[in-house]
């Protein structure tokens, strides 16, 4: 079995997203959107590649506040079901943490559903601390 390479994609590398294993992303990758994402220097996409195929990803955005230092918001982590429990999610998160530290981030954060035991296990394994506070998500169709 070949090893899985973890890397952060750069602007112009959207073609890497042409081969994606089932179950990695929620929807098919749209090249124009991938290009826009990768062209924005505050967007970060870590990918796990095996034999030229994306088997996992994690996305993040670094952002600023007028009252806080730069933070890294981790939006989503996805790994193909065929590749679960192999440490890929952890390695993707660590790649984003490295990127965040290089950018001067002192804090990274991610949210998940209370019943998402796989995600909660991953985040706890990385020494993440769960904040026991209620969270209500509002979605707005624009």
C-alpha positions as CSV (number, residue, x, y, z in Angstrom):
1,X,0.0,0.0,0.0
2,X,1.3,3.4,-0.9
3,X,1.6,6.1,1.8
4,X,-0.8,9.0,1.9
5,X,0.8,12.4,1.3
6,X,-0.6,15.4,3.2
7,X,-0.1,18.8,1.7
8,X,-1.6,22.2,1.5
9,X,-2.7,23.2,-2.0
10,X,-1.6,26.4,-3.5
11,X,-3.2,28.8,-6.0
12,X,-3.2,27.1,-9.4
13,X,-3.3,23.6,-8.1
14,X,-7.1,23.1,-8.5
15,X,-6.5,20.3,-11.0
16,X,-5.4,18.1,-8.0
17,X,-9.1,18.1,-7.1
18,X,-10.1,16.4,-10.3
19,X,-9.8,12.9,-8.7
20,X,-11.6,12.7,-5.4
21,X,-12.6,9.5,-3.6
22,X,-16.3,9.0,-2.8
23,X,-17.4,10.4,0.6
24,X,-14.6,13.0,0.9
25,X,-16.6,16.2,0.0
26,X,-20.3,16.7,0.6
27,X,-20.8,17.7,-3.1
28,X,-18.8,17.4,-6.3
29,X,-15.9,19.9,-6.6
30,X,-16.7,22.8,-8.9
31,X,-13.4,23.9,-10.5
32,X,-14.3,27.6,-10.6
33,X,-15.1,27.6,-6.9
34,X,-11.9,25.6,-6.2
35,X,-9.9,28.1,-8.1
36,X,-11.5,31.0,-6.2
37,X,-10.8,29.3,-2.9
38,X,-7.2,28.6,-3.7
39,X,-6.6,32.1,-5.0
40,X,-7.6,33.6,-1.7
41,X,-4.5,33.7,0.6
42,X,-6.7,33.5,3.7
43,X,-8.2,30.2,2.6
44,X,-6.3,27.0,3.3
45,X,-7.0,23.5,1.9
46,X,-5.0,20.5,3.3
47,X,-5.4,17.4,1.2
48,X,-4.5,13.7,1.7
49,X,-3.5,12.2,-1.6
50,X,-3.0,8.5,-2.3
51,X,-2.1,7.3,-5.8
52,X,-3.1,10.7,-7.3
53,X,-6.6,10.6,-5.7
54,X,-7.8,12.9,-2.8
55,X,-8.8,10.6,0.1
56,X,-9.2,13.4,2.7
57,X,-9.3,17.2,3.1
58,X,-9.5,19.8,5.8
59,X,-10.3,23.5,5.1
60,X,-9.6,26.6,7.1
61,X,-9.7,30.4,7.0
62,X,-7.4,32.7,8.9
63,X,-9.2,35.8,10.0
64,X,-8.7,39.0,12.1
65,X,-10.8,40.8,14.7
66,X,-10.4,44.3,16.0
67,X,-10.0,42.9,19.5
68,X,-8.2,39.5,19.0
69,X,-5.1,38.2,17.3
70,X,-5.4,36.3,14.0
71,X,-7.3,33.0,14.5
72,X,-7.6,29.9,12.4
73,X,-11.2,28.7,11.9
74,X,-11.2,25.1,10.7
75,X,-14.4,24.8,8.6
76,X,-14.5,21.1,7.8
77,X,-12.7,17.8,7.8
78,X,-13.6,15.0,5.5
79,X,-12.0,11.6,4.9
80,X,-13.2,8.8,2.5
81,X,-14.9,6.1,4.5
82,X,-12.4,3.6,3.0
83,X,-9.7,5.5,4.8
84,X,-11.2,6.1,8.2
85,X,-9.3,5.2,11.4
86,X,-5.9,5.6,9.7
87,X,-4.8,8.9,11.3
88,X,-5.5,10.9,8.1
89,X,-7.9,13.4,9.8
90,X,-5.3,14.0,12.5
91,X,-2.5,14.6,10.0
92,X,-4.8,17.0,8.0
93,X,-5.5,19.0,11.2
94,X,-1.9,19.1,12.2
95,X,-1.0,20.5,8.7
96,X,-3.6,23.2,9.2
97,X,-2.2,23.9,12.7
98,X,1.3,24.3,11.2
99,X,-0.1,26.7,8.6
100,X,-1.8,28.7,11.4
101,X,1.3,28.9,13.5
102,X,3.3,30.1,10.4
103,X,0.7,32.9,10.0
104,X,0.9,33.9,13.6
105,X,-2.3,32.3,14.8
106,X,-2.4,31.7,18.5
107,X,-5.8,29.9,18.4
108,X,-7.5,27.5,16.1
109,X,-11.1,26.5,16.5
110,X,-13.7,24.1,15.0
111,X,-17.3,23.2,15.7
112,X,-19.2,20.0,15.4
113,X,-22.5,18.4,16.3
114,X,-22.8,17.0,19.8
115,X,-23.5,13.5,18.4
116,X,-20.6,13.5,15.9
117,X,-18.5,11.1,18.0
118,X,-15.9,10.5,15.3
119,X,-15.1,14.3,15.0
120,X,-15.2,14.8,18.8
121,X,-12.8,11.9,19.2
122,X,-10.4,13.4,16.6
123,X,-10.5,16.8,18.1
124,X,-10.0,15.5,21.7
125,X,-7.0,13.4,20.5
126,X,-5.4,16.6,19.3
127,X,-5.7,18.0,22.9
128,X,-8.7,20.2,21.9
129,X,-10.8,21.4,24.7
130,X,-14.6,21.2,24.3
131,X,-16.4,24.3,25.6
132,X,-19.5,23.1,27.3
133,X,-21.8,25.8,26.1
134,X,-24.9,25.6,24.0
135,X,-24.6,26.4,20.3
136,X,-27.4,27.1,17.9
137,X,-26.8,27.3,14.2
138,X,-28.8,29.7,12.1
139,X,-28.6,29.3,8.3
140,X,-29.7,32.1,6.0
141,X,-30.6,31.5,2.4
142,X,-29.2,34.4,0.4
